[in-house]
Amino acid sequence: MNNKEAEKEIKKLREDINYYNHMYYVENNPVISDYEFDFLLKKLEKLESEFPELIVPESPTQRVGGKPIDSFTAVEHKTPMLSLDNTYDSDDLKEFDKKVKKNVGEVEYVVEPKIDGIGVALIYENGIFIRGITRGDGMNGDDITSNLKTIHSIPLILRGDLLKNAEFRGEVYMSLKGFKKLNKMREKKDETVFANPRNAAAGSVRQLDPRVVESRPLDIFVYFVSNSDKDIHTHEKSIEVIKKVGFRVNPFIKKLENIEQVIKYCNKLEKIRNSIDYEIDGAVIKVNSIKKQKQFGETSKHPRWAISYKFAAKQSTTSLKNIDIQVGRMGTLTPVAILEPVEIGGVTVSRATLHNFDELRRKDIRIGDNVLIERSGDVIPQVVKSIIEKRTGKEKRKNIPKKCPVCGSEVVRKEKEVAVRCPNNYCSARLKWRIKYYASRDAMDIDHLGESTIDKLLEKDLINNVADLYFLSKDDILTLDGFKDKSAQNLIESIENSKKQDLSRLIYGLGILHVGKYAAQILANQYQSIDELAKAPVEQLKEIDGLGDKTAEAICTFFATEENVNLIKRLKDIGVETKEGKKKKMLLQDKKFIFTGGLSNISRPDATDLVKKMGGIVSSSIGKSIDYVVVGHKPGSKFKKAEKLGLRIINEKEFIKLLSTKQ
């Protein structure tokens, strides 16, 4: 067989295999036996091995391929993957309907089950699947293309010529049947079982080895065309298009004429949820007209034209064995229910939040009570109420402690505040969080100093604040369980290296209330040293663009506290760099940058570091104060916003040239 004959045969095999694959996984209507399908696939594999130059990424043989990766690559979404506003009440749906009508007039709605899975974006170019991205934070997600290719209901090539260039949104999930089968297999191998189908699906798509993902029973429902080269006028039409090009569409999606029909259908979905072979935790209601969707618009977090109606949470009863007290980073004491373990929706629950002491008193929840526990989605389980009828008289109230359960300090509670706090900045519970924050990658970047190591250092009373880290010796580290000569030396070197971090990292690592990475950069550019910052009057700080009144007041409060003054002095004495190097006026001095899209010759973190080293500031949100918008390949929504605002837009080549400009 020559090359031309092989190309013709391979093309025919691919078309046949894609058709049979679609009938089996999407239409649930197999038209050939598994044996016949495997025979065709092996025939294709053999031909491609003989003619490797004819292999293409969208071939059915390439669903599982490539070596395991070290980490995922972050990708910016072309349009944000916004979350949905939630409601649990049909009256809220009526209010939603009123707002819709007030803004865009009469509408039809489309209702679809809210699948309890993992949201993804699927991008096709020239009809070929080129990239799959997790939702992430809505603006940026992880590239999991290789993993999504293993899901057979995701077509590698779109069917027909209806759409060629498009982005689809869908929900990856695991059926209840597949979930049970997977856990049985893991039990036989003496592996840890998954708590529920959603966790199993989330854990699977985050695997670094596509071969592992391929072994998991994942599936997908696609529900939205977020970008395309075709005008689609209604959401109902969008669903039809999605089905025609080869995706699975949820059979319970339905168009309805008014909100009364919507509420009735939501109630029906809630009644049948337990008879469906996948978990749904609510219904999504969307305005059908795409024109009216755009007209109604969106907030920074939610589309205004859609809402999620959440079904009643899953509940169970159990006994409350004890009430523990947790101490947070800011010293807040929070009561936590310790429960007799109980299964709720496939998850074993042994702890639940009690929110605060006012809530504890209001609900009159006591140690020894039988209690009703509620779990909704990924929300932390909570105690709904005590079952008073089952009380025996032996139950005990938990009073507000007078002293911190960790350090013994007298607790404080300001007038009109709900929070009860430990005021001791050196409380080991608070200190653990402060050290972890100080050592984090975005702060002083102390490698090898994880949470368990911090616990061991505190247990042995080797540290009482972050400055004590710099007084640790190698012998001190060797007294900790799990440390050998090499690992102890690595930690000591990492601590020593952190002394030379730039001023913005130190400011961020100090954990000043309201001062994040962006604010720390602004302050480091405004002031030459930590001493200058400490002396800055609140009125001056309030005038700095990008800070705000609360941040300014929090900074002044921090540097007016004796413990913090002493901490800064100790850091200076031990050699931690608290001054910005002598600056000459640089081209990027105080210039604000924002990046959108991928860069080819430099990583985003490296580009960010270079801007900061040359006196610039890197922002995460776009606005009129941005000086440069650096646009890479496949830029996201920030690019369009930058154009609307008339900001200065440069490409990667221009950015590199800017960095190399002589002063």
C-alpha positions in Angstrom: 0.0 0.0 0.0 1.4 3.4 -1.0 1.1 6.6 0.9 -1.9 7.9 -1.1 -3.8 4.6 -0.6 -3.0 4.6 3.1 -4.2 8.2 3.5 -7.5 7.3 1.8 -8.0 4.1 4.0 -7.0 6.0 7.2 -9.5 8.7 6.5 -12.3 6.2 5.9 -11.4 4.3 9.2 -11.4 7.5 11.2 -14.8 8.6 9.8 -16.3 5.2 10.6 -14.7 5.0 14.1 -15.9 8.5 15.0 -19.4 7.6 13.8 -19.6 4.4 15.8 -18.1 6.2 18.8 -20.8 8.9 18.6 -23.6 6.3 18.4 -22.2 4.4 21.4 -21.2 7.3 23.8 -23.5 10.1 22.8 -26.6 8.5 21.3 -26.5 5.5 23.6 -27.3 3.4 20.5 -24.4 1.1 19.5 -24.6 -0.1 15.9 -21.7 -2.6 15.9 -20.3 -4.9 18.5 -17.4 -4.1 20.8 -15.3 -6.7 19.0 -16.0 -5.1 15.6 -15.1 -1.6 17.0 -11.9 -2.9 18.5 -11.0 -4.5 15.2 -11.4 -1.2 13.3 -9.4 0.7 15.9 -6.5 -1.8 15.8 -6.5 -1.7 12.0 -6.2 2.1 12.2 -3.4 1.9 14.8 -1.5 -0.5 12.5 -1.8 1.7 9.5 -0.7 4.8 11.4 2.3 3.0 12.8 3.3 2.1 9.2 2.7 5.6 8.0 3.4 7.8 11.1 3.5 11.0 9.0 -0.3 10.6 8.6 -1.0 10.7 12.4 -2.9 13.8 13.5 -3.9 14.9 17.1 -7.6 14.4 16.3 -7.2 10.8 15.3 -9.3 8.4 17.5 -6.0 6.6 18.3 -4.7 9.8 20.0 -7.3 10.0 22.8 -4.8 8.6 25.3 -1.3 9.7 24.5 1.7 11.5 25.7 3.7 11.1 28.9 2.6 12.2 32.4 3.2 15.9 32.9 4.8 17.7 35.9 2.1 20.4 36.3 -0.8 22.0 34.4 -0.4 25.2 32.4 -2.6 28.2 33.4 -4.7 29.5 30.5 -6.9 32.7 30.5 -10.5 32.2 29.4 -11.6 34.1 26.3 -14.7 35.0 28.2 -15.0 34.6 32.0 -16.6 31.5 33.4 -18.8 33.2 35.8 -20.5 31.5 38.7 -24.3 31.6 39.1 -26.3 33.5 41.8 -28.1 31.0 44.0 -31.6 30.8 45.5 -33.4 28.2 47.6 -36.8 29.8 47.4 -39.5 29.9 44.7 -40.4 33.4 45.8 -36.8 34.4 44.9 -37.4 33.0 41.4 -40.5 35.3 41.1 -38.3 38.2 42.1 -35.8 37.2 39.6 -38.5 37.1 36.9 -39.7 40.6 37.9 -36.1 42.0 37.5 -35.8 40.3 34.1 -39.1 41.8 32.9 -38.3 45.2 34.2 -35.1 45.3 32.3 -35.8 43.4 29.1 -39.5 42.8 28.9 -41.4 39.5 28.5 -39.1 36.4 28.1 -39.1 32.7 27.7 -36.9 30.6 29.9 -34.8 27.4 29.5 -34.4 25.2 32.6 -31.7 22.5 32.9 -30.6 20.2 35.7 -27.6 21.6 37.7 -25.1 18.7 37.4 -22.9 18.3 40.5 -19.6 18.0 38.5 -16.6 20.1 37.2 -17.1 23.0 34.8 -14.9 23.0 31.7 -14.5 25.0 28.5 -13.9 23.2 25.2 -12.3 25.1 22.3 -12.5 24.0 18.7 -10.6 25.5 15.7 -11.5 24.4 12.1 -13.7 21.8 13.7 -10.9 20.2 15.7 -10.7 20.0 19.5 -7.6 21.9 20.4 -7.9 22.8 24.1 -9.9 22.0 27.3 -9.7 24.3 30.3 -11.0 24.0 33.9 -13.1 26.8 35.3 -10.4 27.7 37.8 -11.1 31.2 39.3 -13.4 32.1 36.4 -10.7 34.2 34.7 -8.0 31.6 34.4 -8.1 27.8 34.4 -5.8 24.9 33.9 -5.1 23.3 30.5 -6.4 19.7 30.8 -6.7 18.9 27.1 -5.0 15.6 27.3 -7.3 14.5 30.1 -10.5 15.6 28.4 -9.5 13.8 25.2 -9.9 10.5 27.1 -13.7 11.2 27.5 -15.2 9.5 24.5 -18.4 11.7 24.5 -16.2 14.7 23.7 -15.8 14.6 19.9 -12.2 15.2 18.6 -13.8 16.5 15.4 -17.1 18.3 15.3 -19.8 16.7 13.2 -20.9 18.4 10.0 -20.2 21.9 8.9 -22.6 23.8 11.2 -19.8 25.1 13.4 -16.0 25.2 12.9 -14.6 27.7 15.4 -16.3 27.7 18.7 -16.0 27.4 22.5 -18.4 25.2 24.5 -19.1 25.0 28.2 -19.9 21.8 29.9 -19.9 19.8 33.1 -17.7 16.7 33.6 -19.2 14.3 36.0 -19.2 10.6 37.1 -22.4 8.5 37.0 -23.5 6.9 40.3 -23.1 3.5 38.6 -19.6 4.3 37.4 -18.7 5.7 40.8 -19.7 2.6 42.7 -17.8 0.4 40.2 -14.7 2.6 40.5 -14.8 2.4 44.3 -15.2 -1.4 44.3 -12.1 -1.7 42.1 -10.2 0.6 44.5 -11.3 -1.5 47.5 -10.0 -4.7 45.8 -6.6 -2.9 45.3 -6.6 -1.7 48.9 -6.7 1.9 47.6 -8.6 4.8 49.3 -12.1 5.0 48.0 -13.6 8.3 46.9 -16.1 10.1 49.1 -18.6 11.0 46.4 -18.9 11.2 42.6 -18.0 14.9 42.4 -14.8 14.4 44.3 -14.0 11.4 42.1 -14.6 13.5 39.0 -12.6 16.4 40.3 -9.7 14.2 41.4 -9.7 12.4 38.0 -9.5 15.5 35.7 -6.7 16.8 37.9 -4.5 13.7 37.3 -1.2 14.4 35.7 -1.2 11.1 33.8 -3.9 10.9 31.0 -3.7 7.1 31.3 -5.1 7.3 34.8 -7.9 9.6 33.7 -8.8 7.1 30.9 -9.4 4.4 33.4 -12.0 6.5 35.2 -15.7 6.5 34.2 -16.0 10.2 33.3 -18.7 11.7 31.1 -19.9 15.2 30.1 -23.0 17.2 29.4 -22.5 20.3 27.3 -24.9 23.1 27.9 -23.7 26.4 26.2 -21.9 27.8 23.2 -19.9 30.6 24.7 -18.2 31.7 21.5 -18.7 30.8 17.9 -18.5 31.8 14.3 -22.3 31.5 13.9 -25.1 33.7 15.0 -27.3 31.8 17.5 -30.3 33.7 18.6 -31.7 31.6 21.5 -30.4 29.3 24.2 -32.8 26.7 22.9 -31.2 26.9 19.5 -27.8 26.7 21.1 -28.7 23.4 22.7 -29.9 22.1 19.3 -26.6 23.2 17.7 -24.6 21.5 20.5 -26.4 18.2 19.9 -26.0 18.4 16.1 -22.2 18.9 16.2 -21.8 15.8 18.3 -22.1 16.4 22.0 -24.3 14.8 24.7 -27.1 17.2 25.8 -29.0 16.6 29.0 -32.4 15.1 28.2 -34.1 17.1 31.0 -33.4 20.5 29.4 -36.7 22.2 28.7 -37.9 25.6 27.3 -40.8 27.1 29.3 -43.0 30.1 28.7 -43.2 31.8 32.1 -41.9 31.7 35.7 -44.9 29.6 37.0 -44.0 26.8 34.5 -40.4 27.2 35.6 -41.2 26.7 39.3 -43.4 23.7 38.5 -40.7 22.1 36.5 -38.0 22.7 39.1 -40.2 20.9 41.6 -40.6 18.0 39.2 -36.8 17.8 38.8 -36.3 17.8 42.6 -38.8 14.9 42.9 -37.1 12.7 40.3 -33.5 13.6 41.3 -33.0 10.3 43.2 -34.0 8.2 40.2 -31.3 9.7 37.9 -27.9 8.0 37.6 -26.0 11.2 38.3 -26.1 13.8 41.1 -28.0 17.0 40.5 -28.2 19.6 43.3 -30.5 22.1 41.6 -31.8 23.6 38.4 -30.4 26.4 36.3 -32.9 28.9 34.9 -31.7 31.0 31.9 -33.3 33.7 29.7 -33.8 32.1 26.3 -33.1 35.1 24.1 -29.4 35.6 23.6 -30.1 39.3 22.6 -31.9 39.8 25.9 -29.1 38.0 27.8 -26.6 40.5 26.5 -29.0 43.4 27.1 -29.5 42.4 30.8 -25.7 41.8 31.1 -23.7 40.6 34.1 -22.0 41.6 37.3 -18.3 40.9 38.0 -19.4 37.6 39.4 -22.7 36.5 38.0 -24.7 36.7 34.8 -27.9 38.7 35.5 -29.9 36.6 33.0 -29.5 33.3 34.8 -30.0 31.9 38.3 -29.4 28.6 40.1 -32.3 27.2 42.1 -30.8 24.9 44.7 -32.7 21.9 45.9 -33.2 21.2 49.6 -29.9 20.2 51.2 -29.2 16.6 52.2 -29.7 16.1 55.9 -29.2 13.4 58.6 -29.3 13.1 62.3 -26.5 12.0 64.7 -25.3 12.7 68.2 -23.1 15.7 69.2 -20.2 14.2 71.2 -18.4 17.5 72.0 -17.9 21.1 71.0 -14.3 22.0 70.1 -12.9 25.5 69.9 -10.8 26.6 66.9 -8.5 29.7 66.9 -8.0 31.4 63.6 -5.2 33.6 62.2 -6.9 36.8 63.5 -7.6 35.2 66.9 -11.3 34.5 66.3 -12.6 31.6 68.5 -15.1 29.4 66.5 -17.1 26.6 68.1 -17.0 23.3 66.0 -19.3 20.3 66.5 -17.6 17.0 67.0 -20.1 14.4 65.8 -20.7 10.7 65.8 -19.7 10.0 62.2 -22.7 10.0 59.8 -23.0 9.6 56.0 -24.7 12.5 54.2 -25.0 12.2 50.4 -22.1 9.8 50.2 -19.8 11.8 52.5 -18.9 10.7 56.0 -19.3 13.8 58.3 -17.7 13.9 61.7 -17.3 17.7 62.2 -19.7 20.6 61.5 -19.6 24.3 61.9 -21.6 26.1 64.7 -20.6 29.5 63.2 -20.2 31.5 66.4 -21.3 31.6 70.1 -24.3 33.8 69.4 -25.6 31.2 67.0 -24.8 28.4 69.4 -26.9 30.1 72.1 -29.7 31.0 69.7 -30.1 27.4 68.6 -29.6 26.1 72.1 -27.3 23.3 70.9 -25.8 21.3 73.7 -23.1 18.6 74.1 -24.9 15.2 74.1 -27.8 16.4 71.9 -29.2 14.5 68.9 -28.8 17.0 66.1 -29.9 17.6 62.5 -26.9 18.0 60.2 -27.1 19.6 56.8 -24.7 19.4 53.9 -25.3 21.2 50.6 -22.8 20.8 47.8 -19.3 21.6 48.9 -20.4 23.8 51.7 -19.0 22.9 55.1 -21.6 20.8 57.0 -23.6 22.7 59.6 -25.7 21.9 62.6 -29.3 23.0 61.8 -30.9 22.3 65.2 -31.1 20.1 68.2 -33.8 17.5 68.5 -35.2 18.6 71.8 -37.7 15.7 72.1 -34.8 13.3 72.5 -33.1 15.1 75.4 -32.4 13.1 78.5 -31.4 15.9 80.8 -27.7 15.0 80.7 -26.9 17.4 77.9 -24.5 20.3 78.7 -24.3 23.8 77.4 -21.0 25.1 76.0 -20.3 28.5 77.4 -18.1 31.2 75.8 -14.6 30.4 77.2 -13.0 33.1 79.3 -9.6 32.1 78.1 -8.1 31.1 74.8 -8.1 27.2 74.7 -4.6 27.3 73.1 -2.6 29.9 75.0 -4.7 30.7 78.0 -5.0 34.5 77.3 -8.1 36.3 78.5 -10.5 36.5 75.5 -11.9 39.8 74.3 -15.2 40.8 72.7 -15.8 44.3 71.4 -19.1 45.9 71.8 -21.6 45.1 69.0 -19.1 42.5 67.6 -20.1 38.8 67.2 -16.5 37.6 67.2 -14.8 36.4 70.4 -11.0 36.8 70.0 -7.7 35.7 71.5 -5.8 39.0 71.7 -2.4 37.3 72.0 -0.4 37.8 68.8 1.9 35.0 70.0 -0.8 32.4 70.6 0.6 29.2 69.0 -2.6 28.8 67.0 -2.3 32.3 65.5 1.4 32.0 65.2 1.1 28.9 63.1 -0.9 30.8 60.6 1.4 33.8 60.6 4.5 31.8 60.0 2.8 29.8 57.2 1.8 33.1 55.6 5.3 34.6 56.1 7.0 31.6 54.5 4.6 31.3 51.6 5.8 31.4 48.0 4.4 34.9 47.4 5.9 36.3 50.6 9.4 35.3 51.8 9.4 32.0 49.8 10.9 29.7 52.5 11.0 26.3 50.9 10.8 23.1 53.0 8.9 24.9 55.8 5.5 23.2 55.6 2.6 23.1 58.0 3.8 19.9 59.8 7.3 21.3 60.3 5.8 24.5 61.8 3.8 22.3 64.2 6.9 20.5 65.3 8.8 23.8 65.8 6.0 25.1 67.9 5.6 21.9 69.9 9.3 22.0 70.9 9.0 25.8 71.7 11.8 26.6 69.2 9.9 29.6 67.7 7.6 32.2 69.2 7.4 34.6 66.2 8.6 34.8 62.6 11.9 36.4 63.6 12.8 33.2 65.6 13.1 31.3 62.3 16.4 33.2 61.7 17.8 32.0 65.0 17.3 28.3 64.3 20.4 26.1 64.0 20.9 23.0 62.0 21.0 21.1 65.3 17.6 22.5 66.2 16.1 21.2 63.0 17.7 17.7 63.5 15.7 17.3 66.7 12.5 17.3 64.6 11.1 14.0 63.5 11.7 13.2 59.8 14.7 15.4 59.3 18.1 14.2 58.3 21.3 16.1 57.7 20.5 17.1 54.1 16.9 18.1 54.6 17.9 20.1 57.8 20.6 21.9 55.8 18.1 22.7 53.0 15.7 24.3 55.4 18.4 26.4 57.1 19.7 27.6 53.7 16.2 28.5 52.5 15.6 30.5 55.7 18.9 32.3 55.2 18.2 33.0 51.5 14.8 34.6 52.5 16.7 37.5 54.2 17.4 39.0 50.7 13.8 39.1 49.4 12.6 42.4 48.1 10.7 44.9 50.3 7.3 44.1 48.7 7.5 40.4 49.7 8.4 41.4 53.3 5.5 43.8 53.6 3.1 41.1 52.2 4.6 38.4 54.5 4.0 40.5 57.6 0.3 39.7 57.2 -1.0 43.3 57.6 -4.8 43.3 57.4 -6.1 44.2 53.9 -2.5 44.3 52.5 -2.3 41.8 49.7 0.4 41.3 47.0 -0.8 44.3 44.9 -0.9 46.7 47.8 2.5 45.5 49.0 4.0 46.4 45.6 2.4 49.8 45.7 3.8 50.4 49.2 7.3 49.1 48.3 7.4 51.6 45.3 6.1 54.4 47.5 8.5 54.0 50.4 12.2 53.2 50.4 12.2 51.1 53.6 10.0 49.5 56.2 10.9 52.3 58.6 9.6 54.9 56.1 6.3 53.0 55.8 6.0 52.6 59.6 6.2 56.4 60.0 3.8 57.3 57.2 0.7 59.2 58.6 -2.7 57.7 57.9 -3.7 60.8 55.8 -0.8 60.3 53.5 -1.5 56.5 53.1 -5.1 57.3 52.2 -4.0 59.5 49.3 -2.1 56.6 47.6 -3.9 55.4 44.6 -5.0 51.8 45.0 -5.0 51.5 48.8 -8.2 52.8 50.3 -9.1 54.0 53.8 -9.4 50.7 55.5 -6.0 49.5 54.3 -4.4 52.8 55.4 -5.9 52.5 58.9 -4.8 48.8 59.2 -1.2 49.7 58.2 -1.0 52.4 60.9 -2.5 50.1 63.5 0.0 47.4 62.6 3.0 49.7 63.1 1.6 51.3 66.2 1.5 47.9 68.0 4.5 47.2 70.3 4.8 43.6 69.4 5.1 44.5 65.7 7.6 47.2 66.4 9.8 44.7 68.3 9.3 42.2 65.5 10.6 44.6 62.8 13.6 45.5 65.0 14.6 41.8 65.4 14.2 41.2 61.7 16.5 44.1 61.0 19.0 43.0 63.6 19.3 39.5 62.2 19.9 40.9 58.7 16.5 40.7 56.9 16.5 43.3 54.1 14.0 46.0 55.2 15.2 48.6 52.7 14.6 48.8 49.0 17.9 49.0 47.1 19.0 52.5 46.1 16.8 53.2 43.2 17.5 55.2 40.2 14.5 56.5 38.3 13.7 53.7 35.9 11.4 53.6 32.9 9.0 51.3 34.6 9.0 53.2 37.9 5.4 53.1 39.3 4.1 52.0 35.9 1.2 49.6 36.1 1.1 46.5 34.0 -1.5 43.8 33.3 -1.0 40.6 31.2 -3.5 38.7 29.1 -3.0 35.7 27.0 0.0 33.3 26.8 3.6 34.4 26.3 5.9 32.4 24.1 9.4 33.4 25.2 9.0 34.1 28.8 6.8 32.7 31.6 4.1 34.9 33.2 5.8 34.6 36.7 9.2 35.6 35.2 7.6 38.5 33.3 6.0 39.7 36.5 9.3 39.5 38.5 11.1 41.5 35.8 8.4 44.3 35.9 8.7 44.5 39.7 12.5 44.5 39.6 12.4 47.5 37.3 10.0 49.4 39.6 6.7 48.5 37.9 3.5 47.2 39.4 1.6 44.2 38.1 -2.2 44.3 38.6 -4.7 41.5 38.4 -7.7 43.7 37.5 -8.0 46.1 34.6 -8.9 49.8 34.9 -8.0 53.3 33.7 -4.9 53.5 35.8 -3.1 50.7 33.9 -0.2 52.0 31.8 0.6 48.9 29.7 -1.6 45.9 28.7 0.7 43.1 27.5 -1.2 40.9 25.1 0.0 37.4 24.3 -1.6 34.7 22.1 -5.3 33.9 22.7 -5.9 36.9 24.9 -9.0 36.9 27.2 -11.7 39.5 28.1 -9.2 41.9 29.5 -8.0 42.6 25.9 -11.4 43.8 24.8 -11.9 45.9 28.0 -8.5 47.5 27.4 -9.5 48.4 23.9 -12.8 50.0 25.2 -10.8 51.9 27.8 -8.3 53.1 25.2 -5.4 51.7 27.2 -1.9 51.3 25.7 -1.6 47.8 24.3 1.7 46.1 23.5 2.6 42.6 22.3 5.3 40.4 23.8 8.0 41.6 21.4 7.3 45.2 22.4 7.3 44.2 26.1 10.8 42.6 25.8 12.0 45.7 24.0 10.6 47.9 26.7 12.5 45.9 29.4 15.8 46.2 27.5 15.5 50.0 26.9 18.6 51.7 28.3 18.1 54.3 31.0 
